[in-house]
Amino acid sequence: MDNIVFGKTVSYVVSNELVKASSLLPSNKNRSLLVHSLVKAYGLLETQRTCTDAAGGTKCRLQILRPIPAEVKDLVAYHDREFVEHILISQKASLPLPKHETDSEYGLEEDCPAFAGLPEYIRLVAGASLTAARSLREGGANVSISWDGGRHHAQKSRASGFCYVADCVLAILLLKRAIPSHLGTPQPKPRVMYLDLDLHFSDGVSQAFSLASSGSGIPQVLTFSIHHTAPGFFPISELSGLPDPSDPAFDPFTLSLPLERGASNATFARIWPIVQNVKDAFQPDYVVVQCGADGLAGDPYATWNWSLGGEGGLGWYIEQIFRWKCKILLLGGGGYNSPNVARAWTYLTSIALGRPLSLEADIPDHGAFPLYAPSFTLDVPAGHVRDKNTEDYLQRVSDVFAQVVEAIQQRREGSL
C-alpha cells in the first residue's frame, strides 16, 4: 500500500447531521438516507480500498468529508441578507411552525413550505456543496460529490421549486475565484462550466450568471441546461427555450437545450456532440454537473424515458464527462422515485471511483432493501414511452448550437 502513487482523489461529502437534515426536505422525505445507505451498502465508502481508473490505470483514493455548515457570510455571497436572516432566524421554531407574514415574500409557501429543521438544512446543504467545491479548489481533489446539493431553482431572495438555498450558485462563485499566489504573481481566473441534466430548467443558476457575459470578452461561467419545457411546465422562464443566435440579446454563455417528451438514450446520444463541442469551445477548468434524476424512467413526472445504463444513458454521460481534463463537482437535484434516485447516484459514485458497478448487481441486504422491489437490482431501465424528439427537431438543435459554438470561439479569440 505504501508504494501506491495515487493519481486521482475523490471527495464524498456526508455526515449523519447532513443526512438527518436533508431527509426532512418535504419534497424528498428520507431520500438522502436512502442514497447514502445504498452507496455504503455497496462498499463504496470504504476509504481503505484503492481503485483503478479504467482510462489510464492510475490509482485513486476516496476521502470522506464532513460538511462545514455554511455561515451567514457564506450565504450572502449570493443571497440577499434579508432573505438569509429570515430563513435562518425567523424559522427557528419547533413544531407546529408559526406562519410569518413575510413567508410568502421569501417563497416559503406552496412547494417550499417552512419546516422544522429548515435553518440547519440550509446551513448543511449549502455547506456540503461548498465543502465539496473547496476540496477541488484547495484540497487537491479531482472529483467531488455532494448528492444533497443541486438545488437549482432557489433564487437570490426567495425559495422556489423545492429549493431553499442556491448551493449550485454558491459553489460556482467559490470555484471561479482565483487562488492567491504565494509568489505575488497574478493567477488566471478559472472558468467554470455548469451542466444541468435535471428534467427541469436550471432557472436559478442560469439567471444568476446570465448577465455576467455582457461585453466582448469571455466570462468565467457558462451555464448549460438540458431539460424539458412546455406551456405550464415548471419553471416558466424566458431563458428556457432554444437559443436564437440572431437575437441581439443572444448570450452564448447562458445555454438551454429543451427536449420533448419521451427523451430516451438515443436522443441523449444524439445531442452529446453538442455538449462536447460547447465544452471544447469554452475550455473550462471546473465542470459542475447537476445530476437530477427526475428524467429517468419510473419518475412520477413521467416526462422523459431516460435510462441509467447504455449508450446515451445518465451513467454514460458521466463517463464521457470524466474523460475531460477538468476538475469535476457532482451535485444531486430532482428525482421523486427515491429508490431509483439512490440507484442512480450510487452508480454514478461507482463510476467516479473508477470501479463501476454492474447494473445487474443485486441490491445488498440493508435496512432499505424492501424498497427496491420488484427487481432488487441496480438498473433503472427505460419504459415504453415514445420519444417525441424527431430527427428534424434534433437537426435544428444541432444547427443552432453550431452557431453557438462559433460564437463562443469568436469571443475566446477576441479575448486573447
Secondary structure in CASP SS format (residue, H / E / C, confidence):
PFRMAT SS
TARGET T0000
AUTHOR 0000-0000-0000
METHOD secondary structure of the structure
MODEL  1
M C 1.00
D C 1.00
N C 1.00
I C 1.00
V C 1.00
F E 1.00
G E 1.00
K E 1.00
T E 1.00
V E 1.00
S E 1.00
Y E 1.00
V E 1.00
V C 1.00
S C 1.00
N H 1.00
E H 1.00
L H 1.00
V H 1.00
K H 1.00
A H 1.00
S H 1.00
S C 1.00
L C 1.00
L C 1.00
P H 1.00
S H 1.00
N H 1.00
K C 1.00
N C 1.00
R H 1.00
S H 1.00
L H 1.00
L H 1.00
V H 1.00
H H 1.00
S H 1.00
L H 1.00
V H 1.00
K H 1.00
A H 1.00
Y C 1.00
G C 1.00
L C 1.00
L C 1.00
E C 1.00
T C 1.00
Q C 1.00
R C 1.00
T C 1.00
C E 1.00
T E 1.00
D C 1.00
A C 1.00
A C 1.00
G C 1.00
G C 1.00
T C 1.00
K E 1.00
C E 1.00
R E 1.00
L E 1.00
Q E 1.00
I E 1.00
L E 1.00
R C 1.00
P C 1.00
I C 1.00
P C 1.00
A C 1.00
E C 1.00
V H 1.00
K H 1.00
D H 1.00
L H 1.00
V C 1.00
A C 1.00
Y C 1.00
H C 1.00
D C 1.00
R H 1.00
E H 1.00
F H 1.00
V H 1.00
E H 1.00
H H 1.00
I H 1.00
L H 1.00
I H 1.00
S H 1.00
Q C 1.00
K C 1.00
A C 1.00
S C 1.00
L C 1.00
P C 1.00
L C 1.00
P C 1.00
K C 1.00
H C 1.00
E C 1.00
T C 1.00
D C 1.00
S H 1.00
E H 1.00
Y H 1.00
G C 1.00
L C 1.00
E C 1.00
E C 1.00
D C 1.00
C C 1.00
P C 1.00
A C 1.00
F C 1.00
A C 1.00
G C 1.00
L H 1.00
P H 1.00
E H 1.00
Y H 1.00
I H 1.00
R H 1.00
L H 1.00
V H 1.00
A H 1.00
G H 1.00
A H 1.00
S H 1.00
L H 1.00
T H 1.00
A H 1.00
A H 1.00
R H 1.00
S H 1.00
L H 1.00
R H 1.00
E C 1.00
G C 1.00
G C 1.00
A C 1.00
N C 1.00
V E 1.00
S E 1.00
I E 1.00
S E 1.00
W C 1.00
D C 1.00
G C 1.00
G C 1.00
R C 1.00
H C 1.00
H C 1.00
A C 1.00
Q C 1.00
K C 1.00
S C 1.00
R C 1.00
A C 1.00
S E 1.00
G C 1.00
F C 1.00
C E 1.00
Y C 1.00
V C 1.00
A C 1.00
D H 1.00
C H 1.00
V H 1.00
L H 1.00
A H 1.00
I H 1.00
L H 1.00
L H 1.00
L H 1.00
K C 1.00
R C 1.00
A C 1.00
I C 1.00
P C 1.00
S C 1.00
H C 1.00
L C 1.00
G C 1.00
T C 1.00
P C 1.00
Q C 1.00
P C 1.00
K C 1.00
P C 1.00
R C 1.00
V E 1.00
M E 1.00
Y E 1.00
L E 1.00
D E 1.00
L C 1.00
D C 1.00
L C 1.00
H C 1.00
F C 1.00
S C 1.00
D H 1.00
G H 1.00
V H 1.00
S H 1.00
Q H 1.00
A H 1.00
F H 1.00
S C 1.00
L C 1.00
A C 1.00
S C 1.00
S C 1.00
G C 1.00
S C 1.00
G C 1.00
I C 1.00
P C 1.00
Q C 1.00
V E 1.00
L E 1.00
T E 1.00
F E 1.00
S E 1.00
I E 1.00
H E 1.00
H E 1.00
T C 1.00
A C 1.00
P C 1.00
G C 1.00
F C 1.00
F C 1.00
P C 1.00
I C 1.00
S C 1.00
E C 1.00
L C 1.00
S C 1.00
G C 1.00
L C 1.00
P C 1.00
D C 1.00
P C 1.00
S C 1.00
D C 1.00
P C 1.00
A C 1.00
F C 1.00
D C 1.00
P C 1.00
F C 1.00
T E 1.00
L E 1.00
S E 1.00
L E 1.00
P E 1.00
L E 1.00
E C 1.00
R C 1.00
G C 1.00
A C 1.00
S C 1.00
N H 1.00
A H 1.00
T H 1.00
F H 1.00
A H 1.00
R H 1.00
I H 1.00
W H 1.00
P H 1.00
I H 1.00
V H 1.00
Q H 1.00
N H 1.00
V H 1.00
K H 1.00
D H 1.00
A H 1.00
F H 1.00
Q C 1.00
P C 1.00
D C 1.00
Y E 1.00
V E 1.00
V E 1.00
V E 1.00
Q E 1.00
C C 1.00
G C 1.00
A C 1.00
D C 1.00
G C 1.00
L E 1.00
A C 1.00
G C 1.00
D C 1.00
P C 1.00
Y C 1.00
A C 1.00
T C 1.00
W C 1.00
N C 1.00
W E 1.00
S C 1.00
L C 1.00
G C 1.00
G C 1.00
E C 1.00
G C 1.00
G C 1.00
L H 1.00
G H 1.00
W H 1.00
Y H 1.00
I H 1.00
E H 1.00
Q H 1.00
I H 1.00
F C 1.00
R C 1.00
W C 1.00
K C 1.00
C C 1.00
K E 1.00
I E 1.00
L E 1.00
L E 1.00
L E 1.00
G C 1.00
G C 1.00
G C 1.00
G C 1.00
Y C 1.00
N C 1.00
S H 1.00
P H 1.00
N H 1.00
V H 1.00
A H 1.00
R H 1.00
A H 1.00
W H 1.00
T H 1.00
Y H 1.00
L H 1.00
T H 1.00
S H 1.00
I H 1.00
A H 1.00
L C 1.00
G C 1.00
R C 1.00
P C 1.00
L C 1.00
S C 1.00
L C 1.00
E C 1.00
A C 1.00
D E 1.00
I C 1.00
P C 1.00
D C 1.00
H C 1.00
G C 1.00
A C 1.00
F H 1.00
P H 1.00
L H 1.00
Y H 1.00
A C 1.00
P C 1.00
S C 1.00
F C 1.00
T E 1.00
L C 1.00
D C 1.00
V C 1.00
P C 1.00
A C 1.00
G C 1.00
H C 1.00
V C 1.00
R C 1.00
D C 1.00
K C 1.00
N C 1.00
T C 1.00
E H 1.00
D H 1.00
Y H 1.00
L H 1.00
Q H 1.00
R H 1.00
V H 1.00
S H 1.00
D H 1.00
V H 1.00
F H 1.00
A H 1.00
Q H 1.00
V H 1.00
V H 1.00
E H 1.00
A H 1.00
I H 1.00
Q H 1.00
Q H 1.00
R H 1.00
R H 1.00
E H 1.00
G H 1.00
S H 1.00
L C 1.00
END
